[in-house]
Amino acid sequence: MEEQAQPKWRGKSSAEVKGHAAQEVWPLLADFCNLHKVFPRVEKCYQIEGVAGQPGMVRYCAGFSSNHDESTIKWAKERLVMIDPTKRCLSYEVIDSNMGFKSYVATMHVVPSNDDDSSMIEWSFVCDPNEGGRMEDVQSFGESALQSIAKKIEHVLSSCNLN
């Protein structure tokens, strides 16, 4: 008897980067190995394959899932699938991790906000159901992560503007 294919999980979220236009925000996300500088839960992120900034490049990211307990280090190898500086968007896929994903593709897009001095980071994902997990948990983590990234980018860019 054939196993019934489960529908893919899909989600999306957005976060405002206050006081910074899309063209200011984009370079921080476009630097694919810069994640540890803009996402507080990622301790390290570095290139392990491919050409920097080009589709096919692979990064390794690792961080603690909670309270810096070294037994809970979460890691992923992610491949840059597409990057479009004109549209300020990139897509990547998880190719290996210890988080249970068999298939995960995400897209990040930086767009102008209704407020001329701000921008929005839009994040969306498509993944196979995570065994033992819930789609709501993936969505919630993504929303929380995106809010953290937006706040960190605001801080980084505001610090740069002070110098």
Phi, psi and chi 1 to 4 in degrees:
 res  aa     phi    psi   chi1   chi2   chi3   chi4
   1 MET       -  132.2 -172.9  165.1  163.0      -
   2 GLU   -75.5  143.0  -78.0 -173.2   36.8      -
   3 GLU   -79.5  133.8 -167.3  174.7  -53.8      -
   4 GLN   -71.7  127.7 -173.7   79.7   10.0      -
   5 ALA   -71.0  130.2      -      -      -      -
   6 GLN   -82.2  147.0  -68.2 -175.8  -29.2      -
   7 PRO   -65.6  150.3   15.8  -21.0      -      -
   8 LYS   -67.5  150.6  -61.1 -110.6 -173.8 -148.2
   9 TRP   -86.5  137.9  -69.8   -9.5      -      -
  10 ARG  -134.7  141.8  -62.6  174.1 -172.2  -81.1
  11 GLY  -156.9  164.8      -      -      -      -
  12 LYS  -156.6  158.0   60.8 -177.2  173.6 -179.6
  13 SER  -157.0  168.2 -173.2      -      -      -
  14 SER  -145.9  157.2   61.3      -      -      -
  15 ALA  -143.7  138.7      -      -      -      -
  16 GLU   -86.3  138.9 -174.3  174.6   24.4      -
  17 VAL  -107.1  101.1 -179.4      -      -      -
  18 LYS   -75.4  135.2  -65.5  178.2 -179.1  161.6
  19 GLY    80.2    8.2      -      -      -      -
  20 HIS  -139.2  123.9  -59.6  -75.7      -      -
  21 ALA   -70.4  159.5      -      -      -      -
  22 ALA   -54.6  -38.8      -      -      -      -
  23 GLN   -68.8  -19.8   61.6  -92.8   22.8      -
  24 GLU   -81.8  -38.0  -66.7  176.6   84.0      -
  25 VAL   -75.5  -40.6  172.7      -      -      -
  26 TRP   -51.6  -46.9  169.9 -113.3      -      -
  27 PRO   -57.5  -30.3  -24.9   34.6      -      -
  28 LEU   -70.7  -32.0  -65.3  175.0      -      -
  29 LEU   -87.5  -30.7  -69.5  177.4      -      -
  30 ALA   -67.1  -27.1      -      -      -      -
  31 ASP   -75.6   92.8 -177.4   -9.7      -      -
  32 PHE   -60.1  -24.6 -165.6   58.5      -      -
  33 CYS  -100.4   19.7  -67.4      -      -      -
  34 ASN   -99.6    4.6 -160.0   33.0      -      -
  35 LEU   -56.8  -37.8 -168.4   58.9      -      -
  36 HIS   -66.0  -17.7   62.4  -65.2      -      -
  37 LYS   -86.4  -18.4  -65.3  178.9 -178.0  175.1
  38 VAL  -121.8   -5.6  -63.5      -      -      -
  39 PHE  -124.0  104.6 -175.2   20.8      -      -
  40 PRO   -56.0  -26.6  -25.4   34.1      -      -
  41 ARG   -81.6   -8.6  -67.8  178.9   72.7  175.3
  42 VAL   -97.7  119.2  172.3      -      -      -
  43 GLU   -83.8  -35.8  -62.1  -77.7  -39.7      -
  44 LYS  -145.3  147.9   58.4  176.7  103.9  174.1
  45 CYS  -153.8  122.8  179.0      -      -      -
  46 TYR  -151.9  158.5   54.4   86.0      -      -
  47 GLN   -74.4  135.7  179.6  178.8  -17.5      -
  48 ILE  -121.8  -14.8   57.7  174.8      -      -
  49 GLU  -153.6  158.4  -78.6 -179.4   31.9      -
  50 GLY    81.6 -170.2      -      -      -      -
  51 VAL  -102.5  130.2  177.1      -      -      -
  52 ALA   -51.7  129.8      -      -      -      -
  53 GLY    76.2    4.5      -      -      -      -
  54 GLN  -111.7  144.7  -62.0  -63.4  -48.2      -
  55 PRO   -52.1  140.2  -28.7   37.5      -      -
  56 GLY   101.5  -20.5      -      -      -      -
  57 MET   -62.2  142.0  178.4 -171.8  149.1      -
  58 VAL  -120.3  134.1  177.0      -      -      -
  59 ARG  -115.2  154.0   70.0 -178.5  176.0 -169.6
  60 TYR  -111.3  127.8  171.8   84.0      -      -
  61 CYS  -124.6  139.9  -58.1      -      -      -
  62 ALA  -146.9  147.8      -      -      -      -
  63 GLY  -166.3  175.6      -      -      -      -
  64 PHE   -91.3  138.2  -58.9  102.3      -      -
  65 SER   -73.4  -31.3   63.5      -      -      -
  66 SER  -162.2  151.0   62.8      -      -      -
  67 ASN    37.7   32.5   67.4   18.8      -      -
  68 HIS    53.0   30.2  -66.0  -75.4      -      -
  69 ASP   -78.1  114.4  174.4    0.4      -      -
  70 GLU   -62.8  -16.5  -69.7 -167.2   24.5      -
  71 SER   -77.5   -8.9   67.1      -      -      -
  72 THR  -112.9   29.5   60.0      -      -      -
  73 ILE   -65.7  127.5  -68.3  174.7      -      -
  74 LYS  -107.5  138.7  -60.9  -66.9 -175.0 -172.7
  75 TRP  -139.5  158.5   61.6  -92.1      -      -
  76 ALA  -152.8  147.0      -      -      -      -
  77 LYS  -106.4  125.4  -68.5 -180.0 -176.5  176.7
  78 GLU  -126.6  134.1  -60.3  171.3  -22.3      -
  79 ARG  -102.6  130.5  177.3 -177.7  -64.1  121.2
  80 LEU   -71.8  118.6 -177.4   62.0      -      -
  81 VAL   -93.1  -41.0  175.2      -      -      -
  82 MET  -153.6  142.1  176.5  -82.2  -65.0      -
  83 ILE  -141.8  130.5 -173.7  164.0      -      -
  84 ASP  -132.1   98.0 -175.0  -25.2      -      -
  85 PRO   -63.8  -29.4  -10.2   17.5      -      -
  86 THR   -66.9  -44.0  -55.2      -      -      -
  87 LYS   -88.8   -3.8  -66.7 -178.9  179.6  176.1
  88 ARG    53.7   54.9  -64.4 -174.3 -163.1   98.6
  89 CYS  -143.9  152.1  108.9      -      -      -
  90 LEU  -145.4  153.8   64.2   81.3      -      -
  91 SER  -128.0  146.0  -66.8      -      -      -
  92 TYR  -143.5  159.4   63.0   92.4      -      -
  93 GLU  -128.3  143.9   64.5 -178.6  -26.0      -
  94 VAL   -80.4  122.1  173.4      -      -      -
  95 ILE  -103.4  -15.6   57.1  173.0      -      -
  96 ASP  -165.2  144.7 -165.3   12.1      -      -
  97 SER  -168.4  170.5   79.0      -      -      -
  98 ASN  -107.3   25.2   67.5  -13.1      -      -
  99 MET  -108.9    7.4  -65.2  177.8  -85.3      -
 100 GLY    88.1    4.3      -      -      -      -
 101 PHE   -79.6  130.2  -68.2  110.7      -      -
 102 LYS   -95.4  -31.9  -67.0 -174.5  176.4   27.6
 103 SER  -150.8  123.4  169.3      -      -      -
 104 TYR  -149.7  123.0  176.9   95.2      -      -
 105 VAL  -129.0  131.6  177.3      -      -      -
 106 ALA  -127.6  153.2      -      -      -      -
 107 THR  -128.6  135.5  -61.1      -      -      -
 108 MET  -119.5  136.2  -63.9 -173.7   86.1      -
 109 HIS  -137.8  129.6 -168.6 -171.3      -      -
 110 VAL  -105.2  121.7 -178.6      -      -      -
 111 VAL  -128.9  154.8  -62.7      -      -      -
 112 PRO   -62.2  148.0  -19.1   30.0      -      -
 113 SER   -93.4  167.8  173.5      -      -      -
 114 ASN   -62.3  -28.4  -68.9  -22.5      -      -
 115 ASP   -83.9  120.3  174.7   -2.3      -      -
 116 ASP   -55.6  -28.6  -71.6  -17.8      -      -
 117 ASP   -92.6    6.3  -66.3  -22.6      -      -
 118 SER  -127.8  175.1  -62.2      -      -      -
 119 SER  -145.9  170.0   57.6      -      -      -
 120 MET  -123.0  138.7  -62.3  -68.1  -71.3      -
 121 ILE  -103.0  121.8  -57.5  172.3      -      -
 122 GLU  -105.6  134.0  -61.7  174.0  -17.2      -
 123 TRP  -127.9  135.4  164.4   79.1      -      -
 124 SER  -139.8  156.1   61.0      -      -      -
 125 PHE  -143.8  156.0   73.0   89.2      -      -
 126 VAL  -136.4  128.7  176.6      -      -      -
 127 CYS  -150.2  160.0   68.8      -      -      -
 128 ASP   -72.7  150.8  -74.3  -24.5      -      -
 129 PRO   -54.5  137.6  -27.9   36.6      -      -
 130 ASN   -90.6  117.9 -169.6  -20.9      -      -
 131 GLU   -55.4  125.4 -170.2  173.1  -36.1      -
 132 GLY    81.7   -1.9      -      -      -      -
 133 GLY  -109.4  178.3      -      -      -      -
 134 ARG  -129.1  143.6  -61.2  177.3  -35.3  138.3
 135 MET   -58.4  -36.6 -167.7 -154.3   62.7      -
 136 GLU   -59.6  -34.3  -65.9   80.1   10.5      -
 137 ASP   -69.5  -40.3  -64.8  -24.7      -      -
 138 VAL   -64.3  -44.9  177.0      -      -      -
 139 GLN   -62.1  -45.0  176.8   71.7   32.3      -
 140 SER   -64.1  -42.9  176.6      -      -      -
 141 PHE   -61.6  -44.0  174.4   81.0      -      -
 142 GLY   -61.3  -42.9      -      -      -      -
 143 GLU   -63.7  -45.3  -72.2  174.3    3.3      -
 144 SER   -63.0  -44.5  171.1      -      -      -
 145 ALA   -61.5  -44.9      -      -      -      -
 146 LEU   -64.0  -40.6 -168.0   57.4      -      -
 147 GLN   -62.7  -41.4  -65.4  -60.1  -37.7      -
 148 SER   -62.9  -42.8  -66.0      -      -      -
 149 ILE   -63.1  -45.5  -70.5  168.3      -      -
 150 ALA   -60.5  -45.1      -      -      -      -
 151 LYS   -64.2  -41.7  -67.8  -69.3  178.7 -148.8
 152 LYS   -65.6  -41.4 -178.3   69.4  175.0 -172.1
 153 ILE   -63.2  -42.1  -73.0  174.2      -      -
 154 GLU   -55.9  -46.3  -77.3  176.8   15.2      -
 155 HIS   -63.8  -47.5  175.0   75.2      -      -
 156 VAL   -60.0  -48.7  167.7      -      -      -
 157 LEU   -68.6  -36.3  -68.3  174.2      -      -
 158 SER   -66.4  -38.2  -66.5      -      -      -
 159 SER   -64.4  -40.5  -63.3      -      -      -
 160 CYS   -63.9  -38.5  -70.0      -      -      -
 161 ASN   -70.3  -19.8  -70.1  -20.6      -      -
 162 LEU   -78.1  -22.6  -65.7  175.1      -      -
 163 ASN   -83.7      -  -65.2  -28.2      -      -
